[in-house]
Every structure is written in structure tokens, then in C-alpha cells.
Amino acid sequence: MRRYAAWADRVADLQARGRRRQLRTLTPTGPVTGELDGREVVVACSNDYLGLAWREEVRAAATGGGSGASRLIAGDRPVHHQLEDAVEAWLGRPATLFTSGYHANLGLLGAILGRDSRVASDALNHASIIDGLRLSRAQRLVVPHAAPDQIPADVDAVVVEGLYSMDGDVPDLGGYPGARGEGPLLIVDEAHAIGCLGPDGQGAAAAQDLVPDVRIGTFGKALGAHGAFVEGPPELRELLVNAARTFIFTTGPAEPVAAMALAGLTLMRREPELRERLAANARRLRSGLADLGWEVLGEAHIVPVVVGPDVMALDARLQDAGIFAAGIRPPTVPAGTERIRFTVSAAHTDDQLDRILDVLGPRR
Ligand SMILES: Cc1ncc(COP(=O)(O)O)c(C=O)c1O
């Protein structure tokens, strides 16, 4: 319709530039298998790193209803506090729930930063950090990726990720100013590291024996549920409840979701062998890919294989062979570094990982 032609034109433009994205509906049949376009596939691009989303304990925990209002109105529930207390017991400081990691970053950064703040943000930070900094109106300095020595001395805060979602690398967090409690605030988004790295799955900072000023973690990835938390000093918790717009002006997390997150967190802590299995699986896939001559980035359970502009052809070839591993294109990653981003799960079997290697074959 003419009224909406501009919207259709934009999508047509994306299509012409090979950048149109489309939904692909997966019907899970197991922790790392599912039906995609009528065929059974091995899923190698989910962030359910420990296979907890499929576990009966997590699914059965989903009871209760929607919370019906902001937590500050009539939407605060006992399960929200149980989950926040469980995070505090695990990580050591008060936690505040958000409905997603995206909301957590928007709410946190908007609450603690303002026009007068100068913030260093890693060039590869996630969109939720970029958007949170924009909304905060802070002065942003985009700093080179994982280069702590290039942070100007006079910033008020530094925002980095514990494990980078598109490059699979863990920065030297201890090298950042602020890492030892002096200088700028160090804010670490542990979305992909929580549950997977560090003692007791506490993340990349804990693995480096650090407690950053603020940690963001998600329940929707390794913990098999949905939602997120921000963890930091007691002063932060009170500020977030009073000033984080994505905490105040949104409905509190639904009870089933918070209960699933609590079950996922409990299982993750009870079964450290899941983390060992995840690391072993990541090593197996990484070394197999390297032996075949593929360029593999990073070091952990996110295994990005750089392919280049024809990445979607490889994506299709993998899918034809029963492997679901999404191709990642600009603007998510820079042009020329298009990649297949394999994500490993503790639930993958050796056979499934070897199948991925067989389908890829030697790099030509
Ligand atoms: C580093 C990082 N932070 C935050 C998020 C957003 O988390 P959520 O999916 O819970 O909104 C993601 C999502 O992929 C992420 O990679």
C-alpha cells in the first residue's frame, strides 16, 4: 500500500544488499536438536550454553502468572526477591532484576551516567551498551577493542564485556583502569560468561580474580531462562530501583520466568561438571576447525569462523547437511569479516561436533 511504501522500500534495499534478515522457526526436539524447515538439525548457534533450557527442573519451575504492573506499583513478587537473594548469595553483592539484558544495560547506564560523564566504551560492545550510553547522554569515547592501555586517564567509567559475543574473546580485565577499585568505574557485561567461566560460573572477571564495580548477567543464555540482573554495591541497588527507567517503567518479570531463572541458577551451581563439559566441547570444535585450516577467533565456547561476504552460502550448506549455525553479517560485524558463529553447548555430543567438522571439511 502506498501509505507504507517507504517501509517496504527499506526492506527491499536490505534485500538488494544481501542484508535482509528473516525469522527461522526452530521447534526444539532436545537440548541441541530441533526441527527447522521440516528437517532435523543439530543446533550450533544457541546461547543455551549448558543445555539448561531443556532441563525438566527448569521447565517444571515455570509456575505463577504475569506480575501485572511495575515492581514499584503492584508487580513485586516473592520470587523476584528469592532470585535476587540467590544472585547475591552467589556473587556477593545485591542484585536487581531486569526483564532482559538489553533492559539491564539501558537502565543501568541511564541511571549511573549523565551529560557530565565521560565513558570509554569498547569498540565491539553490544548494541544494548551502545544504546544505553546514547540514552544516558554521556560523552562516549569508543576505544579500540580489548586494549586497556588505550583508555584515557580522565574517564569516569569504562564499559566492557567479559566474553565478546561475536569474537569469542575474553579481554584482560585486570589491565583496565578501575579494575582494582580506584580510578574510573569498571562495568563488565558478563552476558555470555555467566554460568560458563570462572569459579562457580561467576564469569570472566571472577576467572581473573576481579570484582568489577558493576556486573551485568543474563538468565536467558547459560541459565536457560530469560531476564537479567545487575550486581554491584548496595548503593547501586537503591539507585536502580529509584532511577533505572527500564526497571521503573515496565512490568515486573513474569513469575514463571523468574522461577525458571532461579531453577537454572541452582542447577548451574549444583552441576559444575556442565562447565567442564562445555570447555571440553569448545576445545574439541576449535582444534578440529584449526586442523582443517579455518580461521577461528577467540578462545571460549563462542567459536566464530571468519568466512567473508559469501557467508550465507556456507550457512545454507550447513543447514542442508543438518547443522543450524547462523551466518553473521554487517551491521552486526564489519564487512569482510562475515562469519559463522558456532556456539558450543555442554549438551553437544562428540559425534555432533565431529559432524560439524565433517560438513565444513578443509578450508579451500
Ligand atoms: C553482551 C550482551 N549484553 C546484553 C545482551 C542482551 O541480553 P538479552 O538477550 O537478555 O536481552 C546480549 C545479547 O546477546 C549480549 O550479547
The ligand as a Gaussian input file, in Angstrom:
#p B3LYP/6-31G(d) Opt

LIG

0 1
 C       26.930000      -8.582000      25.747000
 C       25.454000      -8.652000      25.741000
 N       24.760000      -7.901000      26.606000
 C       23.415000      -7.932000      26.642000
 C       22.709000      -8.743000      25.785000
 C       21.207000      -8.719000      25.832000
 O       20.736000      -9.741000      26.645000
 P       19.226000     -10.231000      26.470000
 O       19.235000     -11.181000      25.329000
 O       18.887000     -10.858000      27.785000
 O       18.420000      -9.011000      26.194000
 C       23.384000      -9.554000      24.886000
 C       22.584000     -10.434000      23.985000
 O       23.009000     -11.145000      23.184000
 C       24.792000      -9.505000      24.847000
 O       25.463000     -10.244000      23.973000

